[in-house]
Amino acid sequence: MIMNDGRRNKPSIEFSQTKELMTGSSEVRSDDEPLTPIGRLLFQEEFAHVVHCALGMKHPIDVEAVKASIKDSIMVKHPRFCSLLVRDRHGVERWRRTEIDINRHFVIVNERVAGSEDDEAAVNEYLADFATSSGLILDKPLWEIHVLRAHNSMILRIHHSLGDGTSLLSMLLALCRKADNPGHLPTIPSAKRRRCDGSFWCRALRFLQMVWFTIIFAFGLILRSTFWRDPKNPISGGDGVELWPKKLATARFLLEDMKLAKRAVPNATINDVLLSILSRGLFRYLDEKWPNSMRTGDQMTGVVIANLRDRPGLIEYASMMTKNQGLRWGNRFGLYLAPLYYRKYKDPLDHLRKAKKMFDRRKNSLAAQFSYWIMDILMAGFGAMVSCFFTKRILCNTTFMISNMVGPREEIAYLGNPITYIRVTSSSLPNALTMHMVSYADRADLQILVAKDIIPDPEFLAKCFEDALLEMNAVAAAAGSVRERPKYPKTEKPDPTCLEKPGELDP
């Protein structure tokens, strides 16, 4: 519902049809399972956080075949996907097993999305409306599948309390098969965490660095949860911005492009490349739209989501259903702060060097683990109101949020229908700019969700991000660091109107 000032009501869980489950009168059953503290946090109305995963399909979607497949799949057998969320008489949320009516979990849209001729733009418009308009109903398990038949797309809407991105994407891959080999499951890309090698003194020094960096970054996180906030800038969000209408755009990258830039700086990672793209692209966008709005040294801070499992990357679904605490299903993520500082750099690779230095310090700390422990302790010890207040303050006091997930390495198919893209976004947060990147086969798509009254043209922002990667590769190739770059998808030469004033990442 649109309010008189143009804002929308906060997307929330629909309580009206399940009042008897949520009034506190529900008796606890022996098979009820309590939510984890982080799951309870994500369920609160202040967040009502729903994950949206859009799948593009190559061929028209057979809706009845999809329903039959989901009905007999491991998805509806998973305890979280076949349970209602109820509250006991003490107000504690619990999972309660129920029967699945598969038809109630499907929404079939036969018409084209109004105002969009391009299929991908239409899906983005449909997803942007979900960011602020519609919650999930509590008289059924908290997930839905929307089928946009005219656009050959399926959208999975799953409440974040059911699991984090790693959990949900691992389940998706368990439902799919390789496109070129339908009898085999997709390859699960994963990696082992780096071990600290070297002499005793080297390890001792790294341990002292870890302690020091953890103290510094944890203290910064505490300050952000109270009063310390970014200086006001043209894309600042804040409390209430989660209610504003949204727009969604996609920045498209080739993984080979990102790897070429990564090889230009020794020991850099894809995450380093991503943050350097954001640094150069964001400040270029600001210089183009609001000239002279940023001064040298001005800070813009992002909230980075970090996977805390023992193995980074995706994990086999079967492994997540074991009792291994380090791999199991659920919400196992933390966050840390990534500051960007505005400066003008001629060499685009300087953004990557600064990003690597910043990320190395945070990886050599327990800052992300500290944020998880604090959220867990606050929720368990002081309740939802206190935990929500401090968590929301962190989001209100920063400028943007970013997450990055590794997807399948090869093209996959569902029921023999090849998937053309996998894109993830979520319901609205107080930030005016929220970004989620997922890699798939040889490419990576960055979904850019914005408050359109603050950032009216996210398509241009996406173009600035794409150009930032092209410039880094051009400099690396000219220096002989990498081989000739392959052709870039759906992007021509960098826009000359967007190349003048880059920014800088904080060391």
N, C-alpha and C positions, 0 to 999 in steps of 0.2 A: 504494500500500500504506500503510495506517495504522499508525503506530508506537504503542508503548505509551503515550506521553505525549500522544497525540492529534494529533501533527504528521504531515505526510506527507513522503515522500521528495521531494527536489528534482526538478522536471521536467527531464529531460535527453534528449539525443539517444540513441536506442537503438543501442548499438554491437554487440550480440551477433550480429546477423545479418550484419554486414559487417566482421568482424574482419580479414579479409584486406585490406580497403581502408584500415584505420586503424592497422595495426601498424608502419607505416614501411617495409614491403617493397614497396610499390607503385611501379613504375617510372614515371618521368615521361614523358608522351607529348608530341609536338610541339604538339598542339592543346589541351593542358591550360592553364587560365588560373589564375594565383594569385589568391587573395582579396585584397581591399584590407585595409589594417590595421584599419579600423573593422569590416569584415565579419568578420575573424578575431576581434576582440574580442567581437562579438555571438554568435559561435559557441561560445565557451568555456563549459565546463560550469557555471562560476559564474553565468552569465547564461542560457544556453540559451533565448534570447529568441524567442518565437513570437508573431506578430501574429494576432489573431482578429477577423475582420470578419463581423458578422451581418447578413444581408439578410432582411427580412420581405417575403413575397410575398403579393399580394392573392388569388391563386387557387392551387389545388393544383398541386404541382410535378410535371412530367413528367420523371422521372429519366432515362429513356433519351434524351429529346430534349436534356437538359442535357449528358449524356455525349458525345453526338454533336457538339454545338456546341463544347464545350471541346476535343475531340479535333482539330477543324479550325480552332481559333482561333489568334490571334496569341499567346495565353498560352503554349501548349505549344511554340511556335516560338521563344519568347524564350530566349536562351542560359542564363539562370539557372534557368528552369523545366523545362529538359530536360537538366539536368546533375546528376551525382552529386557529392557532396563527398568528396574523398579526401585523404590525407596522403602526401607523398613520404617518402623515407628520412631526410630531415632534419627531418621533423615539420612541414613547411609545408603548410597546407591549399590545395587547388586544386580548380577546377571541371573535371569531365570529362564530355563529352557522352555521352548514352546514349539508348536507345529508351524511349519512354513506353508503359507499359501502363496505359491510362486507368482500368481497373477497380480497380487497386490504389490509386488516388488518391481513390476515393469510399467514403464510409461512409454507408450508408443506415440510418436509424433509423425504423422504422414505428410503434413504440409511443409513447405520450405519456410525457413526463418525469414520473417518479413524484413525487407530492406537490404538483404545480402544476396548477391548473385554468386559470389565465390563460396565454395563449400567450406573451406577452412575458416574464412571470415565469419560465416554463418554460425559455425560451431563456437567460435570465440565469443560471438555476441550472446549466444545461448548460455554459455558458461558465465559471462559477466553478469547476467541477470541473477544467477544463482548466488553470486557473492554477497548479495544483500537482501534477497527477496524471499527465499523459501527455505524452511528448515525440514526436519524429518519428523515423522509421526511416531509416537512412542507405543502405539498399540501393535507394532510389528517390529522385528529386528531392524537395526538402524542402517539399512543400506537399500539402494535402489539402482535400477539400470534403466536409463533413458535411451531409446532407440530413435535416432533421427533418420528415418528411412529415405527421405529425399536427399540427404547429404551423406549417405553411407557411413554413418558414424554411430558409435555407442558411447555413452557416458556413464561411468560408474560413480555413484555418489555414496560415499562410505564415511560414517562418522569417525572422527579421529580417535575417539575413545576405544574403538575396536582394534586399532593397531597403527603403527607408524608407517612411513613410506616403504621402508625395507620389507616389513611384514606383508603389506598389501601387494607390492610388486612381485614378491616371491610367490604369492598365491596366484597372481595373474599368470605368471610363467608356467606354473604347474597345470593351468587349464589349457595352455596353448601347446603347439607342436612346431617343429622347424618347418618353414615354408617349403624348403627343397627336400625334406625328408620327413613326411608326415608321421612316421612311426616312432620318431625320437623326440624327447623333450628338448627344449632350448638349452643351450649352454649357459651355465650360471657363471658370470664373470665375478671373480672375487680375488682378493689379495691378502697376503699375510702382513701383519703390522711389522714395521721395521724393528729389528733388534739393535740394541746398543752394543756395538763391538768396540774393542780398543783396550788400552791398558787400564789398570786400576785407577790411576790418576785421571785418565780421560773420563771414565765412568763417574768418578767422584765429582768432577767438574760439571758434568751433565746433570748429575743429581742436584747439585747446588743451584744450577741454573733453573732446573725444574721447580724447585722450592721457591726461588725468587720470583720467577715469572708467574707462578700460581698465585702467590700473595698479591702481586701487582694487579693481575687481571681479575682476580676475585674481588679485590677492593674496588676496582673500577666498575664491576658488575653491581656491587652493592650500592655504589653511588648512583648508578643509572636507575636502580630500582626505587630511588628516593627523589632527589631534587636535581641531579646533574643531567643536563640535556644538551643536545646539539644547538649551536647558534641557529637562529631562525634563517631559513633559506627558502627559495621559491617552491620547493617540493616537500616542505615539512608537512608532516601529518599531525596527529594528536588525538586526544580523547574525543570521540564522536565521529571521527573521519571514517570509521568502519561502517557508519550508517549511510554514507554518501554514495550516489550512483557510481558504478564502475565501468571501465572499458578494459578490454583485453587484447593484446597484440602478441605476435610471435617473432622472435629473432632466431634465424636459422644459421647453424654453423656446420661445417664439415669437421668431423673428428680429426681427419688428417691435417686440416688447417691448424687445429689447436695443438696437435702433436708437433707440427713443424715449428710453431712459435715456442712450444715448450723446450724443444731441443736447442733453441738459440740461447737459453740461459741454463747453465749446468745445474742438474738436480732439481729443476723446476717440475711442477706437477700440473695436471689439468685444472685443479682448483686455483692454483696460482694464476694460470692463464685466464680463467673466468673472472677472477677479481680484478686483474689488470684491464680486461675488457670493460668491466663496469666502471673502473676508475676513469679511464680515458673517455669512454662513451658518455657517462653521466655529466662530466664537467664540460664536454663539448656541447652537449645538449643545452646546458644552462647558459653557456656563452652565446649560443645561437638564439635562444628564446628570451633570455633576460641578460643582456650584455651588462657587464660591470656589477652584477649582483653578488659576485664572489670575489673576495680579496685573497691575496696570497697567504696561505696558511690556514684559511678557514676550514673547519672540520665538518665532515659528514660521516656519520657512523652507521654501519649496517649490522644487523643481527644475523649471524651465520649459524645454521642448524648443523649439528655434528652427530653422526652415528656413533654410539658408544659400545657397540657389540665387540666381542673379542676378535671377530673377523670383519674387516671393512668390506664394502660392496654387498652384492646380493648373496643370499644364503639359500640353500635348498630348502624347500618347504618342509620336507621330512625332518631335517635337522632342527628347524624352528619349533617343531611340535614335541621335541624331547624335553627333558628336565634340565638340560644344560643352561645354567643361568646366563652365561655369556652369549648364547645364540638364540634364546627362546623368543617366541612370538610376544608381541606387545609394543609398548612405547618405550624404547630405549634410545633416547636422544637427549643431547644437551645443547647448549648454545654458548657462543662467545661473540665478542664485539670486534668488528673489523673497521677501524677508522681510516677514512680517506681524507687526505689533506690537499687542498687546491694549490697547485703550482703549474707553471707553464713549462712543458718539456718538449724539446724538439725531437728527441729519440723516443719513439713509442715503446721500445723495449725497456726503458727506464721504469715504466709502470710495472712491468713483469718482475724486474729485479726488486723493486720495493715490495711488491705483493709477496714474493717468495720470502723475503726477510721477515715480513710481518707474520706470515703463516708459520714459518719455522719456529718463531718464538712461541706462538700459541700451541703448536703441536708438541713443543717441549714443555708443556705445562699440564696441569689438571683442571684448567679453567672450565672446559665443557663438562667434565665430571662434577665439578663443584656446583655448577648451575643445576644439574640433575639432583644432586643431593639436597640442595637448598629447597628446590620446589617440592621434593619428596617430604622433607622434614616439616616445612611450613604446612603442607596439606594434611599430613598425619597429625601434627601437634597442635596447629592453630586453626585448622578448618579452611573451608573453601573461600570465605570472604577475605581473609588475610592473604592467602596464597594468590588469589586472583588479583588483588590490589597491587602487590609488588611485581607480579609478572606483567601485568598490563602497563605499569609504569615504565618498565624497560622498553616496551614497544613504543609507548608514547614519547619517550625521551630520545629515540633514535630516528633515523631518516628512512631506512629501507630494511627489508628482510630478504634473505637469499638462501636457497637450498639447492643442492646438486646431487642427483642420484645416477648411479650406473645402471643402465638397462641391458637388454639382451644384445649379444655381439652380432648375431645374424638375424635376418628377417624371419619373423614368426607368423603363424596363421592360427586362426580360431575356427574350428569346424571346417577346415579346408579353405577358408577365406583369408587371403593374405592381409596382414595389418600394415598399413602404409605409414602410420605415425602413432606415437605414444606421447601424450602431453598431459602434464599434471598442473593443477592449480588448486586453490582452496578458498574457503569462505573468507570474508573480509577481516582485516586486522586494522588497528589504529594507524599503521603506516600508510602513507599515500602511495607507496611503491612496494609491491611484493613480487618476488621473482622465484620461479621454480624451473630448474633445468633437468631434463632426463635425456640420456643418450640412448640411441636405438640404431643398431646396425652400424652404418658408417657416418652417422650424423648426430647432432644434438640440438634439441629445440628448447629455447628459453621462453617460458610464458611470462609475460609482463602484465601484471594486474595493477591498475592505477585508479585513483579517485579522479574522475574525468573533469571535475571542476578545478583541480589543481594541475593535473597533467592532461591536457585535452587531446594530445596527439601522440599516443604511445607508439604508433607506427613509425613516426620519425625517430623516436627514442630507440626503437629496435634497429632502425637503419644506422644510427650512430654506433650501436654496439657491433653490428656486422662490419662496418667500415673500420672500427678500431682493430679488429682481428686482421683484416686485410692489410692495414698499415704495418702492423707488427711483422707479418710475414714478408712484406715487401722490403722492410729494412733488414730483416734477417737474411733474405735471399741476396740482397745487394752486398752484404758483408761476407757472403760465402758461408754462412752458418748452416744453411739448409739447401736442399735441392729445389728446383723449380716447383712452385705451388700448383696443384691441380685447379681446374676450373671450379668456381664457387657457385653453389646452387641458388638460383632465383635472385642473384644479385649482380649488378653490373659494376662498373668502376666506382670507387668511392665517390660520394657526393661532394663536389668541390665546395659547396656552401657549408660543409660540416667538418672542415679540416683545419681550422685556424688556431683554436685556442684549447689545447689539451690541458688536463689537470694532472694531479700527482697523487700517488698513494703514500700514506705515512710510513716512514721506516719503522 
